[in-house]
């Protein structure tokens, strides 16, 4: 099994979470006081300690925990043994070790160093150009929801690690890779750059209206929002008009042509806005699916957590906790299709003895490391 040492911060911990989902043995090395991820709220059951942070429970699932004082001489010697036995080390710039020193100690190791943000995630998203694509055409740019920035950085770091491990497996040689947080976000702008460089056209913010087909937009339903995209091929438009039963759309023969529909898309959108509001979104989605018209609810977090398909697929697992109400946690996009087992995030230093034994340390040496404050 591939052994990966995890020395990431909040900007890289998703990368090692993905690697753990792939089945790698990921050992999270933390200071004896615990790392910053453990302190990120919210806390399960409102128990504010190092073990109940919800983000810790998600990001560090399927990993092992080793706590050590790497700033001591004994801790540095111990970490050197870690490096010699590791296949890969993923770390952030703030880690108390140097990537070049690691690479020199183990030339076979893959070393992935993640550049951390000097400013906030909001500024990084703005500087990358992403915010220029989010919002209404003539309005202010809007912020990205969720943790898009951190997920993008983690995904690129995980891909880089996996590719380097493949190279290592084929050649026996390690690599040192630097993952730029800024570049990870800028890479999401590649299609916009290609469009401008080839056509001189700047892709603008679209609000909630689609671009490819005339009837492509988010609409308000009686109880929420849904997304519809009526494709131009075949008799889909005729079937759609038959469903909507709008007299103005039905009476206009020019709308049989997609180009004419694009020319009159604001009229179409206005008629569909009024129609959509009269129906609950579940009814609209069900009928669209029956007619093979692409549509989807704009799902809320509540709806995702109660999604029967996600639960049936095993993506959402319900964890029973003695100290808190049961919680549903994502097994992971990689782990779910693999059918991988799910292990709760480890307690701080839970695997110290186990990992030391794997490295060849005796029980007496374990006690000595504890006595000198290395563990």
RAVENZI-V475386 format. One line per field, one symbol per residue. ss: DSSP state (H for helix, E for strand, L for the rest). psi: psi as a letter, one per 20 degrees, with the letter a starting at -180 (. if undefined). burial: b if it has 16 or more other C-alpha atoms within 10 Angstrom, else e. A space follows every 50 residues. Layout:
ss = ???
psi = ???
burial = ???
This chain:
ss = LLEEEEELLLLLHHHHHHHHHLLLEEEEEELLLLLHHHHLLLEHHHLLLL LLEHHHHHHLLLLEEEELLLLLHHHHHHHHHHHHLLLEEEEELLLLLLHH HHHHHLLLLEEEEELLLLLLHHHHHHHHLHHHHLELLLLLELLLLLLHHH HHHHHHHHHHHHHHHHHHHHHLLLLEEEELHHHHHHHHHHHHHHHHHHHL LLLLLLLLELLLLLLEEEEEELLEEEEEELLLLLLHHHHHHHHHLLHHHH LLHHHHLHHHHHHLHHHHHHHHHHHHLLLLHHHHHHHHHHLLLEEEELLL HHHHHLLHHHHHHLLEEEEEELLEEEEEEELLHHHHHHLLLLLLLLLLLL LHHHHHHHLLLLHHHHHHHHHLLLL
psi = pppppokraiiihhghgghhhijqnpoopqrhjqrhhhjprrppjkonai ijphhghghjqjrqpppqnijrghhhgghhhgghjqhqpprrhiqkrphh gghhhniiqpoopppqpiarhghghghhihiiipaqgjaqqqqqrblggh hgghghhgggggghhggghhijqrqpppopgghhhhhijghhgggghhij ppprqicjprhgqgmorpqpahkbqrpqooqiqbkggghghhghlphhhh inhhiiphghghhkhhgggghhggghiiqqhhgggghghhjkppqqqnpr hghgijohghghijhpppppphirqqqpqphqhghghikqrppqqqrpjh jggghghhijqrhghghghhhjjh.
burial = eebbbbbbbbbbbbbbbbbbbbbbbbbbbbbbebbebbbbeebbbeeeeb bbbbbbbbbbbbbbbbbbbbeeebbbebbbebbbbbbbbbbbbeeebebe ebbeebebbbbbbbbbeeeebeebbbebbbbbbbbeeeeebbebeeeebb bbbbbbbbebbbebbeebeeeeebbbbbbbbbbbbbeebeebbeeeeeee eeeebebebeeebbbbbbbbbeebbbbbbbbbeeeebeebeeeeeeeebe eeeebeebeebbeebeebbebbbebbbeebbbebbeebeeeebebbbeee eeeebeeeeebeebbbbeeeeeeeeeeebbbbebbbeeebeeeebbbbbe bbbebbeeeeeeeeebeebeeeebb
